[in-house]
């Protein structure tokens, strides 16, 4: 197989992975809804290019973390469905990593949007 064919195949596999991530899992749908809300709020409040960059890094980080968490869970479930303390710990740590990134993303969102919301309601009142 040529190098180009290998690269095309790798992108196809990644595309299938993204499809399965959003189609088969529940949490990505929640994150996708939050993403749409953040993008709508960003458009409404006219966030700056730098703020867009920060928001997009947060969105991408949360989705990436959730994808890695889902992959860890699938691999762990493939190994065994029986209770195993190390597998349980790995799954908990992966889920905790997502939660840490979500908390940071929420903090970034609050830092960006609270002043804009306060300003909006101050100008309306």
TIDRENKE-546539 format. One line per 8 residues: number of its first residue (from 1); their letters; for each residue y, x, z of N, C-alpha, C. Coordinates in steps of 0.001 Angstrom, whole numbers, plus 524288, in hexadecimal, padded with zeros to 5 digits. Atoms other than C-alpha are relative to their C-alpha. Example, Ala and Ser with C-alpha at 12.3 -4.5 7.8 and 13.67 -1.06 7.14 Angstrom:
1> AS> 7FB5A/8037A/80000/7EE6C/8300C/81E78/804B0/80384/80000 | 7FB5A/7FCCC/7FFC4/7FBDC/83566/81BE4/80442/7FCFE/802DA
This chain:
1> XXXXXXXX> 7FB64/80358/80000/80000/80000/80000/804D6/80382/80000 | 7FB4E/7FCD0/80061/80D2D/8059A/7FC2E/80378/7FF34/804C4 | 7FC6B/80063/7FB8E/817D1/8081A/80617/80351/7FB0C/7FFB5 | 7FCD5/804B7/8009D/81FFE/7FD0A/8007F/7FCDB/7FB25/8016F | 8035F/80481/7FEB6/814A7/7F373/80177/7FF1E/7FFAA/805E9 | 800B7/7FFF0/7FA57/8125F/7F7A5/80F90/804DD/7FDE7/802C1 | 7FB1C/801DE/7FDA3/820B6/7F533/812C4/800A1/7FA20/7FF33 | 7FFA1/8059F/8011F/8208B/7E7E9/80C26/7FC2B/7FD00/80372
9> XXXXXXXX> 803EE/80280/7FCB3/8140C/7E479/81377/801D2/7FFDC/805B1 | 7FE0D/7FFC7/7FA9F/81A43/7E8CE/8205E/8043E/7FBE0/800DE | 7FBEC/80403/7FF89/82622/7E014/81DF1/7FD9F/7FA8B/7FFEA | 802A1/80514/80030/81D19/7D4CA/81A77/7FD87/7FECB/80547 | 80266/800C1/7FAD6/8159D/7D6AC/82737/80429/7FEBB/8041A | 7FBC2/80118/7FC56/82263/7D6FF/82EC9/80211/7FA74/7FF39 | 7FE40/80553/80119/826AE/7CA82/82803/7FC40/7FBE8/80219 | 803F6/8038A/7FDDC/819F1/7C3EA/82B9E/80079/7FFD7/805F2
17> XXXXXXXX> 7FF57/7FFC2/7FA51/81BF4/7C87D/83998/804AC/7FCD7/801DB | 7FB5A/80306/7FE9C/8299D/7C2AF/83A10/7FEEF/7FA2E/7FF6B | 80157/80585/800C7/8249D/7B5E9/8347B/7FC8F/7FE0E/8047C | 80394/801A8/7FBD9/81981/7B53A/83E64/802C5/7FFBF/8053D | 7FD01/7FFE1/7FB24/822CF/7B8BE/84969/80306/7FAEA/800BE | 7FCD8/804C2/7FF88/82BD4/7AD46/84693/7FCBA/7FB09/7FF6E | 8032A/804A8/800F4/82129/7A3E9/8421A/7FC42/7FED9/8047B | 8043A/800BF/7FC41/816AA/7A60D/84C6C/801B4/8000B/805B1
25> XXXXXXXX> 7FE59/7FF4E/7FA8D/81E5D/7A93B/858BF/8043B/7FC13/80180 | 7FC27/803C6/7FE0E/826CA/7A04F/8613B/8053C/8028C/8013E | 7FB1E/7FD98/7FE3E/830D9/7A992/8671E/803A6/801A2/7FB92 | 7FC65/7FEA7/80442/83619/7AE86/85A0A/80329/7FB54/7FE11 | 7FD1C/804AE/801A6/839E5/7A094/856A4/80490/7FEF8/803B3 | 7FBCB/80098/7FC2A/841DB/79FE4/86332/80439/80411/7FEF7 | 7FC3C/7FBD5/8011F/8483C/7ACF9/8602A/802E3/7FEF2/7FADF | 7FD7F/80147/804F9/84AEC/7A86F/85248/80424/7FBC6/800BE
33> XXXXXXXX> 7FC1D/8040A/7FEC7/851C9/79C48/85777/804C2/80271/802A9 | 7FBAA/7FD4E/7FD61/859F1/7A4F2/86081/80320/8033C/7FC16 | 7FD62/7FCE7/80407/85CF4/7ADBB/854DA/803AA/7FCA2/7FCBC | 7FCB8/80394/80315/86211/7A23B/84CEA/804CC/7FE5F/80331 | 7FB9A/8017C/7FC9F/86A7E/79E09/8587C/803F4/80470/8007C | 7FC7F/7FB7B/7FF7B/8700E/7ABC8/85A2B/802F8/800EE/7FAED | 7FD65/7FF38/80510/872FF/7AD19/84BA3/80413/7FBC3/7FF18 | 7FC34/80449/8008C/87999/79FC5/84B83/804AF/800EE/8038D
41> XXXXXXXX> 7FBB3/7FEF1/7FC60/8819E/7A352/85783/80349/80496/7FE16 | 7FD26/7FB81/80212/8852E/7B064/85182/80380/7FE84/7FB74 | 7FCD6/801D1/80469/889D7/7A9C2/84518/8047B/7FC92/801EA | 7FBF8/8038D/7FE01/89151/79F56/84CBC/8045F/80300/802B3 | 7FC10/7FD21/7FCFE/89833/7A8FD/855B0/80224/804C0/7FD22 | 7FDFB/7FBA7/8031B/89A5A/7B33C/84B27/7FF57/80542/802AD | 800DE/7FB04/7FD65/893FD/7BEC6/851ED/8013A/80481/7FC47 | 7FE86/7FB63/80313/89822/7CC45/84D69/7FB22/8028D/7FDA5
49> XXXXXXXX> 80483/7FD34/80235/88F8B/7D519/84501/7FCE0/80301/80420 | 802C1/7FD30/7FBDF/88C50/7DD5C/850F4/7FCD8/7FC35/80365 | 802D2/803EC/7FCF1/88898/7D12F/858A4/7FB3F/7FDFB/7FCFA | 8047F/80193/80335/87FF9/7CCCE/84D3D/7FBAD/80412/8005F | 803E6/7FBD3/7FFA8/8793A/7DA0B/84DA1/7FD15/7FFB9/8052D | 80283/80051/7FAE0/876A1/7D8BF/85C32/7FC6C/7FB3E/80054 | 80338/804B7/7FFE8/871A9/7CAD6/85AA5/7FB11/800A8/7FCB4 | 8048C/7FF41/8036D/868C3/7CE99/84F58/7FC19/803E5/80240
57> XXXXXXXX> 8038A/7FC5C/7FD64/8633F/7DA33/856D1/7FCFD/7FD29/8044E | 8029A/802FB/7FBDD/8605D/7D112/86228/7FBF8/7FC3A/7FDBC | 803A5/803AD/80279/85A1E/7C6D8/85956/7FB33/802EF/7FDFF | 8045D/7FCEA/8020B/851DC/7D11A/85274/7FCAA/8024B/80455 | 802EE/7FDBE/7FBA4/84E08/7D770/85F4A/7FC92/7FC0B/802BD | 80314/80416/7FD78/8499C/7CAC4/86570/7FB65/7FE76/7FC89 | 8043B/80178/80390/841BD/7C6EF/85963/7FBEB/80457/7FF94 | 8039A/7FB9D/8004E/83BCB/7D47D/85862/7FCCF/8005F/80507
65> XXXXXXXX> 802D1/7FFD3/7FB0B/8384C/7D484/866D1/7FBF4/7FBAC/80066 | 803A1/80466/7FFDE/8321B/7C723/865AE/7FB6E/800EC/7FC42 | 80439/7FED8/803BA/82A59/7CB97/859C0/7FC37/803FE/80250 | 80361/7FC1C/7FD89/82534/7D78C/860FD/7FCE5/7FD77/8046D | 802B2/802C2/7FBD0/821F1/7CEF3/86CAE/7FB8C/7FCAA/7FDD0 | 80412/8033A/80266/81A73/7C5A3/863DF/7FB7E/80353/7FE0B | 8041C/7FC7E/801EB/8130F/7D100/85DBF/7FCBB/80214/80485 | 802D9/7FE1E/7FB64/80F73/7D674/86B27/7FC5D/7FBBD/8020A
73> XXXXXXXX> 8033B/8044A/7FE0D/80A94/7C91B/86F77/7FB52/7FEF6/7FC76 | 80458/800F1/8039F/80264/7C741/8632F/7FBDF/8044B/80071 | 803BC/7FBB6/7FF71/7FC40/7D4B4/86483/7FD0C/7FF99/8052E | 8027F/80076/7FAE3/7F9A3/7D2A1/872ED/7FC0B/7FB8C/8000F | 803A3/8046F/80039/7F36E/7C55E/87062/7FB3B/80144/7FCA3 | 80469/7FE6C/8034D/7EAF0/7CB8E/865E3/7FC30/80370/80311 | 80345/7FC83/7FCE1/7E60E/7D5B3/86F84/7FCA7/7FCD6/803C8 | 802F0/8034D/7FC65/7E234/7CBB5/879CC/80353/7FB57/801A7
81> XXXXXXXX> 7FD72/804AB/7FDE7/7E575/7BE05/87E5F/7FF39/7FFB3/805E8 | 800F8/7FFEA/7FA66/7E03A/7C11B/88BDA/80491/8029A/802C3 | 7FBC4/7FDAA/7FCFE/7E9BB/7C4AF/896A0/7FF12/805D6/800A0 | 8001D/7FA5B/7FF54/7EC8E/7D329/89651/8055A/8019E/801FC | 7FAE8/7FEB5/7FDB3/7F744/7D893/89F22/8036C/8036F/7FC80 | 7FCDA/7FC97/8035D/7FB80/7E319/89585/80214/7FD16/7FB3E | 7FE2A/8031D/80471/7FC30/7D9C5/88A0A/80428/7FC31/801D0 | 7FC07/8037F/7FDD4/80380/7D012/8928A/8051F/802D3/800EC
89> XXXXXXXX> 7FB48/7FCE8/7FF0E/80D01/7DAB7/89677/802C1/80151/7FADE | 7FDAC/7FEBD/80519/80F0E/7DEC5/88841/802CC/7FB42/7FDBD | 7FD90/804C2/80208/811D8/7D0B9/88456/804E9/7FEA2/80317 | 7FB70/80127/7FCC1/81B13/7CED1/88FDB/80481/803BF/7FEDC | 7FBF5/7FC1C/80129/8225E/7DB64/88CD6/8028B/7FEE4/7FABA | 7FDDC/80141/8052D/823E1/7D7AE/87E81/8038B/7FB39/80056 | 7FCBA/804A4/7FF5A/82905/7CA45/8825F/804F3/8015B/80307 | 7FB6E/7FE52/7FD01/8320A/7D0AF/88C56/803E7/802F8/7FCA7
97> XXXXXXXX> 7FC86/7FD22/8038C/8377A/7D998/881C0/80345/7FC36/7FCCA | 7FD1A/803F5/802F0/83B38/7CDAF/879BD/8041D/7FD85/80385 | 7FC52/80273/7FC62/84181/7C761/8859E/804A3/80392/80128 | 7FBB2/7FC52/7FF0D/8497F/7D3AE/88856/803C7/8000D/7FB65 | 7FC92/7FFEB/80495/84E9E/7D3E7/87A69/802E8/7FAD3/7FF81 | 7FD68/8051A/80035/8517F/7C54B/87AD1/8047C/7FFD8/803E7 | 7FBCF/7FFF2/7FC10/8595A/7C729/88769/804A6/8033F/7FE25 | 7FBCA/7FCBE/80217/86118/7D230/8812C/802CF/7FD37/7FB89
105> XXXXXXXX> 7FDA9/802CD/80468/86349/7C9F7/874E9/8036B/7FB81/801F3 | 7FCDA/8043A/7FDBF/8680F/7BE82/87D15/8050A/80240/80243 | 7FB4C/7FD8A/7FDCD/8716E/7C7A4/88436/803D4/80172/7FBA9 | 7FC99/7FEAF/8046F/876B6/7CCA5/87737/80285/7FB0B/7FDD4 | 7FDE3/804F2/801F3/87835/7BEA5/87279/80435/7FDCC/8038C | 7FC0C/801FA/7FC51/87F84/7BAAD/87EC2/804FE/80337/7FFB7 | 7FB61/7FC9B/8006C/88897/7C671/87DBE/80316/7FEBE/7FB11 | 7FD5B/8012D/804F0/88BA6/7C2E5/86FA4/8023B/7FA7C/7FFF7
113> XXXXXXXX> 7FE7A/80576/800CC/88C59/7B418/87095/80349/7FD95/80460 | 7FCF7/8027F/7FBCD/89213/7B0E5/87DF9/805DD/8005B/7FF08 | 7FA50/7FFE0/8010B/89FC7/7B5F0/87AAC/80196/7FC72/7FB72 | 7FEC3/8034E/80483/89F47/7AEB1/86DB1/7FFCB/7FA38/80187 | 8006C/80570/7FE37/89AE1/7A20F/87435/804A4/7FE9B/8037C | 7FB83/800EC/7FC86/8A55A/7A338/87EC2/804FE/7FF79/7FCC8 | 7FB62/80036/8035C/8AFB4/7A5EE/8746F/8001F/7FAF3/7FCDA | 80049/804C6/8030E/8AB14/79A71/86C39/801A4/7FB4A/8034C
121> XXXXX> 7FEBD/8047E/7FCB4/8ABD7/790C4/8777D/80580/8004F/80233 | 7FA97/7FF6C/7FE3D/8B8D6/79667/87C0F/803D1/7FE1F/7FBC8 | 7FC8A/8018A/80446/8BECA/7940D/86EAB/7FF95/7FA34/7FED0 | 800CB/8059D/800F8/8B925/7863E/86DCD/802B3/7FCBD/80433 | 7FDD4/802F7/7FB92/8BE00/781F7/87B33/805D6/80004/8002A
